[in-house]
Amino acid sequence: MSLPLPTVPSLVGAGLDLAYDGRRVVHDAGLALVPGIVTALVGPNGSGKSTLLRSLARLHAPSSGTVTLAGALAGTPGGGAADGTPATVDALALGSKDFARRVTLLTQSRPTPGGVSVRDVVAYGRHPYRGRFGTGDADGPRVVERAMRLTGVAAMADRPVDALSGGELQRVWLATCLAQDTGVVLLDEPTTFLDLRYQVEILDLVRDLADDHGVAVGVVLHDLDQAAAVADRVVLLHGGTVRGSGTPRDVLTAELLSEVYGLRIDVRVDDDGRVRTHPVGRHTARRREHALT
């Protein structure tokens, strides 16, 4: 069942230049995350995917460019008119709590606290709504329970998180993000180190966020077939530059992927319209040659 969110903004990065130690690693990049749409960022290692995502989460300050939130509601800082007309606000100028009520990020790795229960970890996501000494969050318990239920960790609510498997812990961290109750969710390689079952479950949750809750989702993925399966839009980066942006069928082409990844990648489209990619290494090419002789 779809549950209302307090605000459903779009997050837009435009003309972003990003650097490490004075060396520019992302060049004039743009990315728009839209409510109800899953956008996957793909590309080779070092292409700038995670750096671009972190810049949208305000964890990497741009050298130039803008990050804006569209759809802020009236009554919020920089919000819309009295009739609720959406407005656009400078995301980089918002206070930390105001921003955290709109955007959450699941990073690649987080330190696992010892002796803390799953419920208490998920409740960390409520920090933007609390006053001093953790007060003033009347909706917190309900939202935490909902987040645990949606991610399938409610049954382990009282277990210490340092006793969980990797897949279970990843779902707990995702629940923590959901407890933050934002309209934009950013996920940096959420399926890394998970077995196949948990990869599928995480990607199903990503689709649920967009389809059932109208969340704008940006997700970094290495697996091109996963990106094609879960995403409505794909952004392909190479050398810090956006090389393609559009539907999986438009972006994940054999010609463009082979150029970007530096090896032959065959692409086919199933009868249901799903894109399938097939990297062709030396041994695969030899087997194909032998099969034809």
Secondary structure, DSSP 4 states (H G I P E B T S, - for coil): -----S---EEEEEEEEEEETTEEEEEEEEEEE-TT-EEEEE-STTSSHHHHHHHHTTSS--SEEEEEEEEEPTTSTT---TT---EEEEGGGS-HHHHHTTEEEE-S-----TT-BHHHHHHGGGGGG--GGG---TTHHHHHHHHHHHHT-GGGTTSBGGGS-HHHHHHHHHHHHHHT--SEEEEESTTTT--HHHHHHHHHHHHHHHHHH--EEEEE-S-HHHHHHH-SEEEEEETTEEEEEE-HHHH--HHHHHHHHTS-EEEEE-TTS-EEEEE--HHHHHHHHHHH-
